[in-house]
C-alpha cells in the first residue's frame, strides 16, 4: 500500500496593526517604518495611506476603506479600491460588502504580510479589537505597533502640556460617544480634560462640562488639523469658546476629518501657549512655497522647507534629456577607462547622473575612476558622487560655483601631472567660465555635452492659476533659467508672492521679468536660499507680533498691497 500524500498546509499570513499617528508622517515609529517596508498589502483609510505609503515598498497593494459619499450611496457601503504604488494600471474594485475585517483576513489567509494602519494609536484612537479577535480566532499571527495617540500628540504640537509638576490628573473623553455619566465624572474632577470632538460640537462639549460643574471661566484650547501644517489653535474659556469660533468664522468639520482636540483645565498651561507654541511659530508655518526645479533636485530643498513649517510644491521647469549626438560622450567615457584624463570635473548632480548612466550602459562601475582625480562644484554634487561610490578629491573651500572651483584648482605641472587633460561633462547651456579658467591654468579640456536641458511641460491649470492669482506665499528661484521657464510655462507670480533668488544674476533676471525680489541668498547655495527665506519669515512674524497685528501668510494679504523690499 503506497503512502498517502497529505496536501501542504496553506501558507500563513501575518497582520501588523499599526498606529500612524495624528497626521505628521515624521511621528511614525522605527518599528512602523520597518513593518511598512515589508508589507505585501496595506489596508487603511485614505488620509492614513497618505501618511504611511512613502515607506511602503514598490508594488505593495493598497486597499483604502473610504466609502463613496455621493448622494445615492448609503453610508458605510462604499467601494474600497485596490491600487498599486508603482503607478501600474491594475486597479481592482473590492466588493462593497467587504469591511476592513474581511479585507484583512482575506489577505492574511492568502499568506500575505498585511499592515492595517489606523490614525493615531490602535488602542486609543481606533477600535481595532474586532479585527484582532478575528485574527486570533482564525489562528492568524498578529502584532500591534503603537502610534502617537491623537489626544496626546496634538496638544504637544499646540504647545499645551497636559500635566504639571504636581502631576495633574488627566482624563480623555470622546465627545462623539460620551455618555451623561462620563460628562458628570469629568465635570466633577479638577484635572485636565482632553476632548476629542468636531468643530461644530466644541461649544456643546463645553456646555456639557459647565453643566457638570466646571466653571465657565476655565481655560481651554481648541486645535484643528493638529500636527500638520494646516494646524490652527484658539485659546478661550468654556464660556467664551462658542463666540471665539464664531468671530473666527470657523466652518464645521468636514465629514471624515480627523478629530478636533480641546484641552480643558486650570493647569493645562493654556495661558502659557504663546511661549510654548513651538510648531505654529515656525518661521514659514503654513506657507505654500513654490519650488521650480526638477523633481530630483527639489527633494532635499523641500525637506528643508518642511523643517521650517512650509508646504513645498514642486513644479518642474526644466527637463533633462540625453544629448542629440551621444558619440562625443561615449568617446569621453571610454577615455576615462583608457587613461586619457588626469581630472574629471562635475558641475551638477545631472552631470553625475549622466556619466553614471553611461557607465551602467557599458557595464562599468565606480572602479573605472581609479587613478583619476575627481572634482565636484559643490556639496550636492559631491553627495551624488559619494552615492555613486566616488569620493571627490576637490570641492571648493569657498564659493560653490565654477569660480569657486577655479580658486582651488591647481595649475598644470608637467613634472607632477603625467596627463594634462580634463574631462568636463556638463549641460548644453553651461557657461564657458570653467573651461576658460582651466585653459588659463594650463590644462587641456574636453568640454562634452553630457545632457540637454529643455523647458518642461506646463503644470496643471490649478497650479498655474495659483501662481498668477497669489495662491503661493513664496517662490524660490535657483537659476536664471528657472525664472524664464516658470514664467514661460505658468505665467508671472502674483505681486503678493515673496520672490527669493539664489544670487545677483538670478535676481536680475527676475527683475527683468517684472518681479520684485524680496530675498537673496548670502551665497549661491539652495540651502542658504531656504535659510534666507526662513529668516525673512521669522522677521515678518516678529514685526507683526510687535505691532500687535495677527500673524498672516503673504497670500493672506490684501491683493495689491505694497510690499517692502528686503535687504537680505
C-alpha positions as CSV (number, residue, x, y, z in Angstrom):
1,X,0.0,0.0,0.0
2,X,1.5,3.3,-1.1
3,X,1.8,6.1,1.5
4,X,-0.9,8.8,1.3
5,X,0.5,12.2,0.3
6,X,-1.1,14.9,2.5
7,X,-1.8,18.3,1.0
8,X,0.6,21.0,2.1
9,X,-0.9,23.3,4.7
10,X,-1.9,26.7,3.4
11,X,0.8,29.4,3.8
12,X,0.0,31.5,6.8
13,X,0.0,35.3,6.6
14,X,0.7,37.9,9.3
15,X,-1.1,41.1,10.3
16,X,0.5,44.2,11.8
17,X,-1.9,46.6,13.4
18,X,0.0,49.9,13.1
19,X,-0.6,53.3,14.6
20,X,0.1,56.0,12.0
21,X,0.0,58.9,14.5
22,X,-2.2,62.1,14.3
23,X,-1.1,63.3,10.9
24,X,2.6,64.3,10.8
25,X,4.4,61.5,8.9
26,X,7.5,62.2,11.0
27,X,5.8,60.7,14.0
28,X,5.9,57.2,12.7
29,X,8.0,54.9,14.8
30,X,11.0,53.0,13.6
31,X,9.1,49.7,14.0
32,X,6.3,51.1,11.9
33,X,8.6,52.0,9.1
34,X,10.2,48.6,9.2
35,X,6.7,46.9,9.1
36,X,5.7,49.1,6.1
37,X,8.8,48.2,4.2
38,X,8.0,44.5,4.4
39,X,4.2,44.7,3.8
40,X,2.5,42.9,0.8
41,X,-0.9,44.6,1.5
42,X,-1.6,47.9,3.1
43,X,-5.1,48.5,4.4
44,X,-6.1,52.0,5.7
45,X,-8.4,54.9,5.4
46,X,-7.3,57.3,2.6
47,X,-5.8,60.0,4.8
48,X,-3.8,57.4,6.7
49,X,-2.5,56.0,3.4
50,X,-1.2,59.4,2.6
51,X,0.9,59.3,5.8
52,X,2.3,55.8,5.5
53,X,2.6,55.0,1.8
54,X,6.0,56.7,1.5
55,X,7.6,53.9,3.5
56,X,5.9,51.1,1.7
57,X,7.9,49.0,-0.8
58,X,7.4,49.4,-4.5
59,X,4.4,47.3,-5.7
60,X,2.6,46.9,-2.4
61,X,-1.1,46.5,-2.8
62,X,-3.1,49.4,-1.2
63,X,-6.6,49.0,0.0
64,X,-8.4,52.1,1.2
65,X,-11.6,51.7,3.1
66,X,-13.1,55.1,2.4
67,X,-16.7,55.0,1.3
68,X,-18.5,56.6,-1.6
69,X,-20.0,59.8,-0.3
70,X,-22.3,60.5,-3.2
71,X,-25.9,61.2,-2.5
72,X,-27.0,57.9,-4.0
73,X,-24.9,55.8,-1.7
74,X,-25.7,54.5,1.8
75,X,-23.1,55.5,4.4
76,X,-20.8,52.6,5.1
77,X,-21.4,50.8,1.8
78,X,-18.9,52.4,-0.4
79,X,-16.4,50.5,-2.7
80,X,-12.8,50.3,-1.4
81,X,-10.3,50.5,-4.3
82,X,-7.3,48.3,-4.7
83,X,-4.4,50.2,-6.3
84,X,-0.7,49.7,-6.7
85,X,2.0,52.1,-5.5
86,X,4.2,51.9,-8.6
87,X,1.5,53.6,-10.7
88,X,0.6,50.5,-12.7
89,X,-2.8,50.5,-14.2
90,X,-4.1,47.4,-12.3
91,X,-6.9,48.8,-10.3
92,X,-9.5,46.3,-9.0
93,X,-12.7,47.1,-7.1
94,X,-13.3,45.2,-3.8
95,X,-16.9,44.2,-3.3
96,X,-18.8,46.8,-1.5
97,X,-20.0,44.5,1.3
98,X,-16.4,43.7,2.4
99,X,-15.4,45.7,5.5
100,X,-11.9,46.1,7.0
101,X,-12.1,42.8,8.9
102,X,-12.9,40.8,5.8
103,X,-10.2,42.6,3.8
104,X,-7.5,42.0,6.4
105,X,-8.5,38.3,6.9
106,X,-8.7,37.5,3.2
107,X,-5.2,38.9,2.6
108,X,-3.8,37.2,5.6
109,X,-5.3,33.8,4.7
110,X,-3.6,34.1,1.3
111,X,-0.2,34.2,3.0
112,X,0.3,37.9,2.7
113,X,2.0,40.2,5.2
114,X,-0.7,42.7,5.9
115,X,-0.3,46.1,7.6
116,X,-3.6,47.5,8.9
117,X,-2.8,51.2,9.5
118,X,-5.0,53.4,11.7
119,X,-4.9,57.0,12.6
120,X,-3.3,57.8,16.0
121,X,-2.9,54.7,18.2
122,X,-4.6,51.3,17.6
123,X,-5.6,51.0,21.3
124,X,-6.8,54.6,21.9
125,X,-7.9,56.2,18.7
126,X,-9.3,53.2,16.8
127,X,-11.4,50.2,17.7
128,X,-9.1,47.6,16.2
129,X,-10.0,44.9,18.8
130,X,-12.6,43.3,16.5
131,X,-10.1,42.8,13.8
132,X,-7.5,41.5,16.3
133,X,-10.1,39.0,17.7
134,X,-10.8,37.8,14.1
135,X,-7.1,37.1,13.6
136,X,-6.9,35.3,17.0
137,X,-10.0,33.1,16.2
138,X,-8.5,32.2,12.8
139,X,-5.1,31.5,14.2
140,X,-3.5,34.3,12.1
141,X,-0.4,35.7,13.9
142,X,-0.6,39.4,14.5
143,X,1.3,42.2,16.3
144,X,0.5,45.7,17.4
145,X,2.8,48.7,16.7
146,X,1.7,51.6,18.9
147,X,1.5,55.0,17.5
148,X,1.4,58.6,18.9
149,X,-2.2,59.0,20.1
150,X,-4.1,62.0,18.6
151,X,-5.2,63.2,22.1
152,X,-1.5,63.2,23.2
153,X,0.3,64.3,20.0
154,X,-2.0,67.3,19.1
155,X,-1.7,69.1,22.4
156,X,2.1,68.6,22.3
157,X,2.2,70.3,18.8
158,X,-0.1,73.0,20.1
159,X,2.2,73.9,23.0
160,X,-0.2,72.7,25.7
161,X,1.4,70.3,28.2
162,X,-1.2,68.0,29.8
163,X,0.4,67.7,33.2
164,X,2.2,70.0,35.6
165,X,4.9,69.4,38.3
166,X,2.2,68.4,40.7
167,X,1.0,65.5,38.5
168,X,-2.3,66.8,37.3
169,X,-5.0,64.2,36.7
170,X,-5.7,63.8,33.0
171,X,-9.0,62.5,31.6
172,X,-9.7,61.6,27.9
173,X,-13.2,62.0,26.5
174,X,-14.6,61.3,23.0
175,X,-17.4,63.7,22.8
176,X,-18.9,61.9,19.9
177,X,-19.7,58.8,22.0
178,X,-19.6,60.1,25.6
179,X,-22.5,59.3,28.0
180,X,-24.1,61.6,30.5
181,X,-22.3,59.7,33.2
182,X,-18.9,60.3,31.6
183,X,-19.6,64.1,31.4
184,X,-20.6,64.0,35.1
185,X,-17.4,62.3,36.2
186,X,-15.0,64.6,34.3
187,X,-17.0,67.6,35.3
188,X,-16.6,66.7,39.0
189,X,-12.8,66.5,38.5
190,X,-10.5,69.5,38.7
191,X,-7.9,67.8,36.4
192,X,-7.1,68.3,32.7
193,X,-9.7,67.0,30.3
194,X,-8.7,66.2,26.7
195,X,-11.8,66.1,24.5
196,X,-11.9,64.6,21.0
197,X,-14.7,66.3,19.1
198,X,-15.7,68.1,15.9
199,X,-15.7,71.9,15.3
200,X,-19.4,72.1,15.2
201,X,-19.7,70.2,18.5
202,X,-17.0,72.1,20.5
203,X,-19.5,74.5,22.1
204,X,-21.8,71.7,23.0
205,X,-19.0,69.8,24.7
206,X,-18.0,73.0,26.6
207,X,-21.7,73.3,27.7
208,X,-21.7,69.7,29.0
209,X,-18.7,70.4,31.1
210,X,-20.2,73.6,32.6
211,X,-23.4,71.7,33.3
212,X,-21.4,69.0,35.0
213,X,-19.8,71.5,37.4
214,X,-16.8,73.1,35.6
215,X,-16.6,76.9,35.9
216,X,-17.3,78.9,32.7
217,X,-14.0,80.7,33.0
218,X,-12.0,77.5,32.9
219,X,-9.3,77.9,30.2
220,X,-9.3,75.7,27.1
221,X,-7.6,75.4,23.8
222,X,-9.1,74.0,20.6
223,X,-6.8,72.7,17.9
224,X,-7.8,71.6,14.3
225,X,-5.6,69.7,11.8
226,X,-3.2,69.0,14.7
227,X,0.5,68.1,13.8
228,X,0.0,69.2,10.2
229,X,0.9,72.5,8.5
230,X,-2.8,73.3,8.5
231,X,-2.9,73.3,12.3
232,X,-4.6,76.1,14.0
233,X,-5.3,76.7,17.7
234,X,-7.7,79.0,19.5
235,X,-7.5,79.9,23.2
236,X,-10.6,80.8,25.1
237,X,-12.7,79.6,28.1
238,X,-15.6,77.2,28.4
239,X,-17.9,80.1,28.4
240,X,-16.4,82.0,25.5
241,X,-15.3,79.4,23.0
242,X,-18.6,79.5,21.1
243,X,-18.2,83.2,20.5
244,X,-14.5,82.9,19.7
245,X,-15.1,80.3,17.0
246,X,-18.0,82.4,15.6
247,X,-15.8,85.5,15.4
248,X,-13.1,83.5,13.7
249,X,-15.7,82.3,11.1
250,X,-14.7,78.7,11.6
251,X,-16.6,76.3,9.4
252,X,-17.9,72.9,10.6
253,X,-15.5,69.9,10.4
254,X,-15.8,68.1,7.0
255,X,-17.2,64.6,7.1
256,X,-14.4,62.1,7.9
257,X,-12.0,64.7,9.1
258,X,-9.6,63.9,11.9
259,X,-10.9,64.9,15.4
260,X,-10.6,68.3,16.8
261,X,-8.8,68.3,20.2
262,X,-9.9,70.5,23.0
263,X,-7.8,70.7,26.2
264,X,-9.6,72.0,29.3
265,X,-8.2,72.8,32.7
266,X,-6.7,75.4,35.0
267,X,-3.3,73.7,35.0
268,X,-3.2,72.7,31.3
269,X,-0.8,75.6,30.5
270,X,-3.3,77.2,28.1
271,X,-2.2,80.6,29.4
272,X,1.4,79.9,28.5
273,X,0.7,78.7,25.0
274,X,2.1,81.9,23.5
275,X,5.5,80.8,24.7
276,X,5.2,77.1,24.2
277,X,3.6,77.0,20.7
278,X,6.8,75.8,19.1
279,X,5.1,74.3,16.0
280,X,2.8,77.1,14.8
281,X,5.6,79.6,15.5
282,X,8.0,78.1,12.9
283,X,9.2,80.9,10.6
284,X,7.4,79.6,7.5
285,X,4.5,77.8,9.2
286,X,1.7,77.1,6.7
287,X,3.5,78.9,3.8
288,X,2.9,77.4,0.4
289,X,6.3,77.6,-1.3
290,X,6.8,77.0,-5.0
291,X,10.0,75.1,-5.8
292,X,10.5,75.3,-9.6
293,X,13.2,72.7,-10.2
294,X,13.5,69.2,-11.5
295,X,12.0,66.7,-9.0
296,X,15.3,65.1,-8.2
297,X,16.9,68.4,-7.4
298,X,13.9,69.6,-5.4
299,X,13.8,66.7,-2.9
300,X,16.3,67.9,-0.3
301,X,15.3,71.5,-0.6
302,X,11.6,70.6,0.0
303,X,12.7,68.6,3.1
304,X,14.5,71.7,4.4
305,X,11.4,73.9,3.8
306,X,9.2,71.4,5.7
307,X,11.5,71.7,8.7
308,X,10.6,75.4,8.7
309,X,6.9,74.6,8.7
310,X,6.4,75.3,4.9
311,X,4.3,73.3,2.5
312,X,6.6,72.9,-0.6
313,X,5.0,72.5,-4.0
314,X,7.4,71.2,-6.6
315,X,6.9,72.3,-10.2
316,X,9.5,71.0,-12.7
317,X,10.5,73.8,-15.1
318,X,13.5,72.0,-16.7
319,X,13.5,68.6,-18.2
320,X,16.8,66.8,-18.7
321,X,17.3,64.8,-21.9
322,X,20.3,63.0,-23.4
323,X,22.5,64.8,-25.9
324,X,21.3,64.7,-29.6
325,X,24.6,63.2,-30.7
326,X,25.9,60.8,-28.0
327,X,29.2,59.9,-29.7
328,X,31.2,62.6,-28.0
329,X,30.0,61.4,-24.6
330,X,30.8,57.8,-25.5
331,X,34.3,58.6,-26.6
332,X,35.0,60.6,-23.4
333,X,33.7,57.8,-21.1
334,X,35.9,55.3,-23.0
335,X,38.8,57.7,-22.5
336,X,38.3,57.5,-18.7
337,X,39.0,53.8,-18.9
338,X,42.0,54.1,-21.2
339,X,43.8,56.7,-19.1
340,X,43.2,59.8,-21.3
341,X,42.4,62.1,-18.4
342,X,44.1,63.4,-15.3
343,X,40.9,65.0,-13.9
344,X,37.1,64.8,-14.3
345,X,35.1,67.8,-13.1
346,X,31.4,67.6,-12.2
347,X,29.4,70.8,-12.2
348,X,26.0,69.4,-11.3
349,X,24.1,66.4,-10.0
350,X,22.7,65.9,-13.5
351,X,26.3,65.6,-14.9
352,X,27.0,62.8,-12.3
353,X,23.7,61.1,-13.3
354,X,24.6,61.3,-17.0
355,X,28.1,59.7,-16.5
356,X,26.7,57.1,-14.1
357,X,24.0,56.1,-16.7
358,X,26.7,55.8,-19.4
359,X,28.8,53.7,-17.1
360,X,25.9,51.3,-16.4
361,X,25.3,51.1,-20.2
362,X,28.8,49.8,-20.6
363,X,28.8,47.6,-17.5
364,X,31.2,49.9,-15.6
365,X,31.1,51.0,-12.0
366,X,33.0,53.4,-9.7
367,X,36.2,51.4,-10.1
368,X,36.7,53.0,-13.5
369,X,37.6,56.2,-11.7
370,X,40.8,54.6,-10.3
371,X,43.8,56.8,-10.9
372,X,41.7,59.8,-11.9
373,X,41.3,62.9,-9.8
374,X,37.6,63.9,-9.3
375,X,36.3,67.4,-8.7
376,X,32.8,68.5,-7.6
377,X,31.4,72.0,-7.9
378,X,29.6,71.8,-4.5
379,X,28.2,69.8,-1.7
380,X,25.1,68.4,-3.5
381,X,27.2,67.3,-6.4
382,X,29.7,65.7,-4.0
383,X,26.9,63.8,-2.3
384,X,25.7,62.5,-5.7
385,X,29.3,61.2,-6.3
386,X,29.6,59.6,-2.9
387,X,26.3,57.8,-3.6
388,X,27.9,56.5,-6.8
389,X,30.8,55.2,-4.7
390,X,33.3,58.0,-5.6
391,X,34.8,60.4,-3.0
392,X,35.8,63.7,-4.8
393,X,39.3,64.9,-4.4
394,X,38.4,68.6,-4.8
395,X,35.4,70.5,-3.6
396,X,35.5,74.3,-3.4
397,X,36.5,75.6,0.0
398,X,34.7,78.8,-0.6
399,X,32.0,79.8,-3.1
400,X,30.3,76.7,-4.5
401,X,30.4,77.7,-8.2
402,X,32.7,77.4,-11.2
403,X,34.6,80.4,-10.0
404,X,35.0,78.9,-6.6
405,X,36.2,75.6,-8.1
406,X,38.8,77.5,-10.2
407,X,40.1,79.3,-7.0
408,X,41.2,75.9,-5.6
409,X,42.1,74.1,-8.9
410,X,45.9,73.5,-9.1
411,X,47.7,74.7,-12.3
412,X,49.1,72.1,-14.6
413,X,52.6,71.0,-13.7
414,X,54.4,68.9,-16.3
415,X,56.7,67.4,-13.6
416,X,53.9,66.1,-11.3
417,X,51.0,65.7,-13.7
418,X,51.6,62.9,-16.2
419,X,48.5,63.9,-18.2
420,X,47.3,67.4,-19.0
421,X,43.7,66.7,-19.9
422,X,40.4,67.3,-18.1
423,X,37.1,65.7,-18.9
424,X,34.2,68.2,-18.3
425,X,30.7,66.6,-18.7
426,X,28.0,69.3,-18.5
427,X,24.8,70.8,-19.8
428,X,24.4,72.1,-23.3
429,X,23.7,75.6,-22.0
430,X,26.6,75.8,-19.5
431,X,28.7,78.9,-19.4
432,X,32.4,78.9,-20.5
433,X,33.8,80.2,-17.2
434,X,35.2,76.9,-16.1
435,X,36.6,76.0,-19.5
436,X,38.4,79.3,-19.9
437,X,39.8,79.2,-16.4
438,X,41.2,75.7,-16.7
439,X,42.8,76.5,-20.0
440,X,44.4,79.6,-18.3
441,X,45.8,77.2,-15.7
442,X,47.5,75.2,-18.4
443,X,45.0,72.3,-18.8
444,X,43.5,70.9,-22.0
445,X,39.8,70.5,-21.6
446,X,37.4,68.0,-23.3
447,X,34.2,70.1,-22.9
448,X,31.5,67.4,-23.5
449,X,27.7,67.9,-23.6
450,X,26.5,65.2,-21.2
451,X,22.8,66.2,-21.2
452,X,20.5,68.8,-22.6
453,X,18.1,71.0,-20.6
454,X,14.8,71.7,-22.1
455,X,11.7,73.6,-20.9
456,X,9.3,71.3,-19.0
457,X,5.6,70.9,-19.8
458,X,3.2,73.4,-18.2
459,X,1.9,72.4,-14.7
460,X,-1.8,71.7,-14.2
461,X,-4.3,74.5,-14.7
462,X,-5.0,74.8,-10.9
463,X,-1.2,75.3,-10.3
464,X,-1.0,78.0,-13.0
465,X,-4.0,79.8,-11.5
466,X,-2.4,79.7,-8.0
467,X,0.8,81.1,-9.3
468,X,-0.8,84.0,-11.1
469,X,-3.6,84.5,-8.6
470,X,-1.5,84.8,-5.4
471,X,-2.1,81.3,-4.1
472,X,1.6,80.8,-3.2
473,X,3.3,82.6,-0.4
474,X,6.8,82.4,-1.8
475,X,8.7,81.1,-4.8
476,X,12.4,80.0,-4.8
477,X,14.4,80.8,-8.0
478,X,17.6,78.8,-8.1
479,X,18.8,80.0,-11.5
480,X,18.0,82.4,-14.3
481,X,16.6,79.6,-16.4
482,X,14.1,78.7,-13.7
483,X,12.8,82.3,-13.8
484,X,12.5,82.3,-17.6
485,X,11.0,78.8,-17.7
486,X,8.5,79.2,-14.9
487,X,7.2,82.5,-16.4
488,X,7.1,80.8,-19.8
489,X,5.1,77.7,-18.8
490,X,3.0,79.1,-16.0
491,X,3.0,82.9,-16.0
492,X,4.3,85.5,-13.7
493,X,3.9,85.1,-9.9
494,X,1.4,87.4,-8.3
495,X,2.8,90.6,-6.6
496,X,1.9,89.3,-3.1
497,X,4.2,86.3,-3.6
498,X,7.6,86.6,-1.9
499,X,10.3,86.2,-4.5
500,X,13.6,84.6,-3.3
501,X,16.6,84.3,-5.6
502,X,19.9,82.3,-5.2
503,X,22.1,85.2,-6.4
504,X,22.5,88.5,-8.2
505,X,22.3,87.1,-11.7
506,X,19.1,85.2,-10.9
507,X,17.7,88.3,-9.2
508,X,18.5,90.5,-12.2
509,X,16.6,88.0,-14.5
510,X,13.6,88.1,-12.1
511,X,13.6,91.9,-12.2
512,X,13.8,91.9,-16.0
513,X,10.6,89.8,-15.9
514,X,8.8,92.4,-13.8
515,X,9.3,90.6,-10.4
516,X,10.3,92.3,-7.2
517,X,13.0,90.4,-5.4
518,X,12.4,90.2,-1.6
519,X,15.1,87.7,-0.5
520,X,18.5,86.8,-1.8
521,X,20.8,84.1,-0.5
522,X,24.0,85.3,1.1
523,X,25.9,82.7,-1.0
524,X,24.9,80.7,-4.1
525,X,23.5,77.6,-2.3
526,X,19.9,76.3,-2.4
527,X,20.1,75.5,1.3
528,X,21.3,79.0,2.1
529,X,18.5,80.3,0.0
530,X,16.0,78.3,2.1
531,X,17.6,79.7,5.3
532,X,17.3,83.2,3.9
533,X,13.6,82.8,3.3
534,X,13.1,81.3,6.8
535,X,14.9,84.4,8.2
536,X,12.6,86.6,6.2
537,X,9.6,84.8,7.5
538,X,10.8,85.0,11.1
539,X,11.4,88.8,10.9
540,X,8.0,89.2,9.3
541,X,6.3,87.3,12.1
542,X,8.2,89.2,14.8
543,X,7.2,92.5,13.2
544,X,3.5,91.5,13.2
545,X,3.7,90.5,16.9
546,X,5.5,93.7,18.0
547,X,2.8,95.7,16.1
548,X,0.0,93.8,17.8
549,X,-1.2,92.5,14.4
550,X,-2.2,88.9,13.6
551,X,0.4,86.8,12.0
552,X,-0.6,86.1,8.4
553,X,0.9,84.5,5.4
554,X,1.8,86.6,2.4
555,X,-1.0,85.1,0.4
556,X,-3.5,86.3,3.0
557,X,-2.6,89.9,2.3
558,X,-5.0,92.2,0.6
559,X,-4.3,91.8,-3.2
560,X,-2.2,94.7,-4.5
561,X,-0.8,95.5,-1.0
562,X,2.5,97.2,-1.2
563,X,5.5,95.1,-0.2
564,X,8.7,96.4,1.3
565,X,11.9,95.3,-0.3
566,X,14.1,93.0,1.8
567,X,17.7,93.8,2.5
568,X,18.5,90.2,3.0
